[in-house]
Every structure is written in C-alpha cells, then in structure tokens.
Amino acid sequence: MSIGATTWYVATSPPKKRRVTINDVARKAGVNKGTVSRALRGMDGVGAETRARILAAAEELEYSASELGMALATGSTRTVGIVLPSLRSWYFSEVASGASDVLSNAGFRIELINLDIDSDFLQIDSEQFARLFRQLGAGRSRDALLFAGTTSIPEDGGRALVPVAAHGGPLATAPGVFVDHWEGGRLVAAHLTGLGHSALAMVDGRMLGKVDASIWEQRSAGFLAGVADSGLDPDTVRQLRPGDCRSADGEQIGKDLLASPDSLPSAVFCHSDELAFGLIASLRRGGVHCPQDISVAGFDDHPMAHLWDLTTVDQHAYAQGVRAAQALLGMLGLSSPDTEAQLPATERLSVELIIRDSTSPVPRSL
C-alpha cells in the first residue's frame, strides 16, 4: 500500500535588503545629502546636470524619500481627503474622479472618505456637520479636505461656494461651480412642447422629509416655466412624487400610471435619469413603449443614459469635480494650468440638453 505524498506550499518573505538612505544616494551622485533633498523635492538651487545625476542615482538604488520625513521638513503631506456622501452614487464618483485627476496632476495623493449618508441631511450650518468636521479635520495626516458634492453654500449673485479645509485650519469656502438646474428643466420643457406634447407629467426626485430640496425645486420651477413659455398652463402638468430619485421609485411611478383610470401622459420629465430608467422599464413591462407610446426625458446624463437612448440634461459632474479641485488648489496657493486650459474661466457650467431616442413627436393617436 503506497502512501500519497502531501505537498505544503509555504509563503515566505524574501530576505530584507538594507534600506537605502539619502546618504547612499548622495555618495553615488557625488553630492551632499542637502543637495539630494532639494533635487528630489524639486526645489531651486540645483543645476540641471546635477539634478539629473541625483535622479539617476536614486532610481538605480530604488530610493524613495520618506513621506514622514518630507512632511516634517515641509509641513505638507501632499495628501487631500475628498469627502463624499457615498461612493455608490455615480454622480459623486464622477465628481471625485474629476477632482482626483486635478489633484493627482498637482502632485497630491488622494484619500477618498466615504460618509455613506444622505447628502441632503449634511448641512453646512448644522451641529452634525460641525461634529464631522472636527472629527475629520485636515490635521496632521492631510493637507486639505475637499467636501465635493457633500454640501453646497449658495451665495448672492448666482455663485456657488465649495467648503474646504486647508492646512488644518477652520472650514473656509472658495469659489466653486454653479449648475443651473432651473435652466435644465426649462430646456426639457421647451423640447417636449416643441415636439407637440401637451399632456405632460413630471416625476419629482426629492426624498420625503429631507432638509434641502433646492435642486429638485429648481428643476421643477424651470420645467413649469418652460411649459408656460410654450403657451400651455403649467397647472395641467401632472406632478408625481415617489419619495426618492432612484430607479425603484421610477418603477413604482410606472406601476401607478398603468393602474390609474386616467389617460397616460404623452411625455414625462423625470428629475433624474435613474427615475427615467425605472419608469421606462416598468411601462415596457406593462406594454407601453418609449418613445412609440410615451416620451420620457431625464436629468443628469448618467453614464448609462446613452445605452438607454435617454434624452437628458448633462450637468457635467466630472467638470464639477475639476472646478472644486481647482478652487482648493487656489486656497493652497497653487494652480493647475493643464486642467484650467480645458475649461472656460466662468464659474457657471452651462447645462446641455442631450437629445436621444427616448423622445419623439406626440403620437398621432393622441
């Protein structure tokens, strides 16, 4: 009887090499360690040839400067915390992506701080926010915090202010990005009425009981104003409030419309693309197809909107993140010329109506 052999695989660490120090780089490059430090930090006072020799020596020796040592020497950790209500939201992820690209190009390391709360309950003047700010603080581990998408501070004159904390100081604000939600709603109304639709409905995205519903109110007001501009009575717009702005809420609205004894509207404006996705899917399951039977438009230009052929309003979430990061760099006394050249200087981002196949002229049967 043979006995099978058992092989055990054991993971081991390779023998540790002696840690390369700044003195090793200095000896190899033939300079003193102060010159090495200045060269690796990009400071003035080091000739181009000497700097190249130092960088080559550091690369050959696989030397990396101690981040802690650099922080102690310069007072900077080159780290920015981007505070987001949720990483599960495509919108906040896009904002974070835009901010991260700018800050990374400026030489900062990015730390994403996921609060996993509803942003509308995080008001800048609330005790909850003050407590959160004290807990996070820029402090020793970060140069700054960027509250991207977490909260907004309106200012007279149509500007928006971005809350930031730089170098551990108190919360301050910098000029941010104003997104014209009112104009977005108006553009949708002009588009739908221009296609001949008069039996209109609007699905409101506000969550029941939340403190700040300003963006939803602006989208509603703009849409109703656009309806009035077309010569129609805005009071005839059927306003539907499912209680939130997610796909599941849009699905419920679709079920409610199908179960209602009233005629279906010929066109629906949804406060968010996710609402529109759920509505379209729910109606399709009930035998009502978009746009043959009903036109549907959204707001946001969600990454999936083009796959649904959804007519929507692009609010430029990525560019919002870019602008927020630029505002933060300005407070740190820095600039980002590469990204600034890609965007206009104005603080206002013009919303854009993206027309796709989810909207069409009113059906002749109506």
N, C-alpha and C positions, 0 to 999 in steps of 0.2 A: 504494500500500500504506500503510495507516494504522498508526501505532504506538500501541498502547494506553497510556494514562497509568497510572502506578502511584502510588497514594496511600500515603504513610507517615504513621502516627499516632505522634506522639512525646508521651510523658507528661512534663509539666513541673510543677514546683512553683510555686505562686503566690508573688508577691513577699512576702518576710517582713516582717511588721509589727514595729515596735519593741515589745519586750517590756514589758508593763505591770508596773509595780513598786508596792510598797506605798506609796511616796511619791505616786504618781499617785492612788491611792485616798484617801489622806489629804487631798490638796489638793481633790479633788472633794467629799469629805464635810465638809471644813472642820474637820478634827481633826488631831492629830499622829499619827505612824505607830505610836507605842506604843499609843495607843487603838485603832487599827485592828487591831494584832496581838492585843490582848486580846479584842476583839469577835469576830474570826474564829476564835479558839481557844475561844470560849465561856466565857471567864474572867469573874469578877465585877469590879465596879468600872466598868461601862459602863452608862449609863442605857438604858432600853428604846428611847426615841426615837432616841438617838444610834446605838445598835446597828443599828436598822432602816435608818437613813440610810447607815451604813457598808456594810451588806449590799447595799443597793440600788446603791450606787456600785460595789462590787466586781462585782456581776452585770452592770451596764451596761458596765463596762470589760473584762469577761471575764477578771477577775483570779483566779488560783488561787495559793494560798500555796505556796512552795517546800517540798516534803516534806523535803528535806535540811535546809533552814533550820529547819523545825519540829522535826526530830529533834535537831538540835544545841541548840536552845533548850530543849526539854522533856526530852531524854533518851529520847524514845519515838518509834518509827517507826510505831506503830499498825498493826503487821503481826504476824500469828500464823501460824506454819507448822504445818499439820496433817499429821502423819506417818502414812502409810498403807502397809501391806504391798503392796497392789495396787489400782489403780483399775479393774481388770477385774472385781472382785468386786462384786456388787450390794450385799452386806452392808456392806462398807467404804465404798461410795459413799453409802449411806443414812446411816451414822454421820457421814461427812464433811458431808453435807447438813444434818443436824441441828445439828452444831457450827458450821458456817458461818453458818447463819441467826442463831444466838445472837450470835456474834462480830461479824457484819456489823451487826446492830442496835445493838451496843455501840460501833460506830464503828471497827472494825478491818478492815483489808484482809486477805484470806485468801490464803495461798500453800500449794497442795497439793504435798506432797513424796511422790512415788511411789517406794517402795523396790523394788517388783517382786520380792519374795522371799516365801517361805512364813513366815507369822507365827509358826508353832509352833517355828521354829528361832531366833527372836529373843527370847531370854530376858533378863530384866532384869539378871541377875547374871552374864551371860556376857561374855567378852572381846570378842566380836563386837559386842554392844550398846554396850559402853563405847567401842569404837573409833568406832562410828557416831555416838554422842552427841558425841564430841569433834569429829568432822567437821562435824556439823550445827550444834551449839551455838546458843543463842539469839543470842549475839554482837551485832554492830553492825546487822545487817540485819533483825532480828526482835525483837519484844518478848518473844515466848514461843514455845515449841514444845508441841504437844499430840500425844501419842502415842496417837491414837484408834484403838482396835482393834488396835494393834500388839502390845501385851503387856499382861498384867494382873498385878496383885500381890495375891494373896489375903491377907486379914487375919483373925485370930481374931475370932469373933463374927459371921461371915457377911457382912462388908462387902467391897467391892472398892475398890481404890485406883487412881487414874489417875496415871501418870507424866507430869510436866510439867517444863518448864524455863522459869523466868521471869526476865526482865531479865539474861540471860546467866549466871545463877547455876548452881550444880550441880543435878543432877537431883533433883527432890523429888516428893512424892506428895500428892494431895488426895483427899478422899472422892469416890468415883465411884459406879458403879451395879452392884448385884448382880443378876444374872439367874439365876433359879432353874431351871437346866436339869433338875435332878432332878425337880422338880415337873412340868415339861413332859412328861417321859417317863411319869410316873405318870398324868397326865391322859389321855394317849393309851391307855395300858393299860386304864384304867377305862372309856373309851369303847368300845374294841373288845370287851372281855369283856362289857360291858353289852349289846352287840348280839348276844351269843351265840357269839362266836368263841372257840375253844379250840385250834385248830391254828394256832399263831402263829409268825411269823418276825420277826427284827429284822436290819436291814442297818446295820452299823457303819460310821461315816463316817471313822474315824481313818486317817491316812496311815501306811503302814508305816515304822517307824523314826523317826517324829518324836518330839521330846522331850516335848512337853506334849500329852497326850491327855485332859486333865481334863474338858473339856466333853462329850466323847463318853462318857467313863466315867460322868459324872453322868446323861446321858440314858439310858444303858443301865441303870444302877442304879435309876433312878426307874421305868423301864418294867417291869423284873423285879419290883420291889417292888409295883407296881400289879397285876401278874399274880398274885402271891402273895396280895394282899389280896382278890382275887376268888375265892380258894379253889383256884386251879389251881397246878400245880407249875411254878415258873419254869424248872426244868431241862429242861422239854419244849419251851421256846422254841428254835426253830432260829436260831442266830446265824450270820450271813453277813458276811464281811469282804472286800470287793472291793479294798481298799487305798487308797481315797480317797473323797471325798464328792461327786464331780461326776456329771453326767448320764451320761457314758460308762460310769462304774462301775456305775450303776444298770442300764444296758442289759446289761452283762455278767452281772450277777446274774440278770436276767430270762432270758437265754440258758441260764445254768447251771440254773435251776429247771426250765425246759422240757425240758432234756436229762436231768435226773435221773430215775432209776427210782422215786424216792419221790413220794408224792402231793404236790400243791401245797398250801401252807398256805392257810387260808381268809382270813387277814388278815396284812398285813406292815406293820411300823413302820420307816420309813426315818429315819436320823439327820438327813437334810437333805431339803429339798424337791427339790433338783436330783437327788438319788438317786431320789426318787419319780418325777420326770418320766421319767427314763431307764428305770426299771423298768416303768412303765405302758406306755410306747411299745413296749418290747421284747416284753412279754407280749401286747400287742394284735396285733403282727405275727405272733405265734405262735398267734393265735386265742383267746386268753384275755382277757376283757374286764373292766374295772373300772367299777363295783362288782358287775356281774352274777355274775362268776365268782370274783372275789377283791377284797377291800377293801385299800386302801393309804392310809396316813397318813404325813405328813412332819413336819418341824420347821423353822421359820424364818418362815413366811408371806412367801415370796419374792414380788416384785411380779407374777409370772406365775401364782401359785398359784390366784388366783380364776378365771383363764381355763381352768385345768385342772380346776376344781371340786375342788381338793385339800383334804381335811381336814388341818389342820396346827396347829402351835403358834406363835403370834405372840410373838416375843421383843422387839418394839418397837425395832428397830435405830435408827430416826430419833430416838426419845426417848433412847436411849443416847448419841447424839451431843450432844443438847441438854444432858444432865446432865454429860457430860465438859467441855463448854464452860463451863457454869456453875461447875464446880469450878475451872477455870483462871481465870475472872474473879475468883473468890473469892481466889485466891492473889495476883492483881494488885491486890487491894483494891477491886475493882469489883463491881457487881451487875447483874443483868439482870431487872428487875421484870416486864417484859412476858412473858417466857417462863416465869419462875418461877411466875406465876399460872396457867399452863396445866397444870402437873404437880403431883402431890402432893409433900409435903415429904419423904416417906420415901426412903431410899436404895435400897430394893428396888423393882424393877419387876415387877409380877405378870404372869407369863406367862398367856396366854389361849388356850384351845382353840377353834379356828375350825372348826366342823363344816360340811362341804360334801358334795357328792355322790360322792366317791370311796370313802366307807364306807357300808355298809348292813348289815342283819341277815344272819347267815350263811345262805347258800343252802340251801333245803330238801333238795337232793340230797346235801348233806354232813351 
